[in-house]
Amino acid sequence: MVLGKFTIIYTLAFLQRRCFLNYHGLIRLSSAANVSFTVSITVLFLAVNVCFPRFCVYLIISRTRLFKTWTLTRSLTIMHVKEEIIGILKQFDIGDKFSYLPLLPRASVLIPLFVRSGRLYTLLTLRSKELRTSAGEVCFPGGKRDPSDHDDVDTALREAEEEIGLSPDDVQVVCTLFPIINKTGLLVTPVVGFIEESFCPSPNPAEVSAVFTVPLDFFTSKEDHHSTYGVVGMSGLLHSFYFVDTDLGSQYHIWGLTALLAILVAVLALKKKPEFEVGFDSEDPLAFFQQILHRRISKL
């Protein structure tokens, strides 16, 4: 049996050199098919190679051109989706609309977006259990402003690099959204930006214990969503999601401010009304967040 498999693999390697065939593809075929079928394929390709050598070359050229066309089409699709989303989100950029706010301790989070197979995704982190605040919670990359930070964007990009190794040069900043006062009294500004699908995070174990991605439309579905009123320290609905990462087999609880921001970006970017109550106008949420902000500031 071993000798038979060795013979098949050797023959396929010969075919790969003579017929310009994909050796690895044929090896997978040989392991999946029975011996007689593989031998039949081998004889067929030998006949083609001997009788129609130019045809073999033509197949390779055609395959290369097809692959290039597919790659170009995929790149154009991603580019089109990105440009469309960027155009939508820029309409909600706050600019200096909240410059009148009193001086408060500030923080920023980066909401990283990327396109995979035509679908919009975001990236989230699980905070280390060793941290003093929000230990073990799911968050977007971010943190408190440093004196050296020029603005909210600088804070978000610096924190993302420190936490998950995302270089600021690899982020296409799109907009900053409405600031929200969190449960500890920090004025948190969300910064939305695009990253490459190929980005491979390098979590800082002192701050982050896991990094995972979620389809953005997940935050508009009621299937894994729960909400409640009247939570101390929260204004309006407290949203909660349970997301299962099928690749790693892990479940994450996404709730509070992180869930609210994810819903907000999903509603704006996808122009999709959630299947559950959110408490704000999905087409013009600014008034809602201004009201919440002023209410919290009045109580400080």
Secondary structure, DSSP 4 states (H G I P E B T S, - for coil): -HHHHHHHHHHHHHHHHHH---HHHHHHHHHHS-HHHHHHHHHHHHHHHHH-HHHHHHHHHHHHHHHHHHHHHHHHHHHHHHHHHHHHHHTT--TTTTTTSPP--EEEEEEEEEEETTEEEEEEEEE-TTSSSSTT-EE-SEEEPPTT--SHHHHHHHHHHHHH---GGG-EEEEE---EE-TTS-EEEEEEEE--TT------TTTEEEEEEEEGGGGG-STTEEEES--TT--S-EEEEEEEETTTTEEEEEEHHHHHHHHHHHHHHHT---SS--SS-SS--HHHHHHHHHHHHHT-
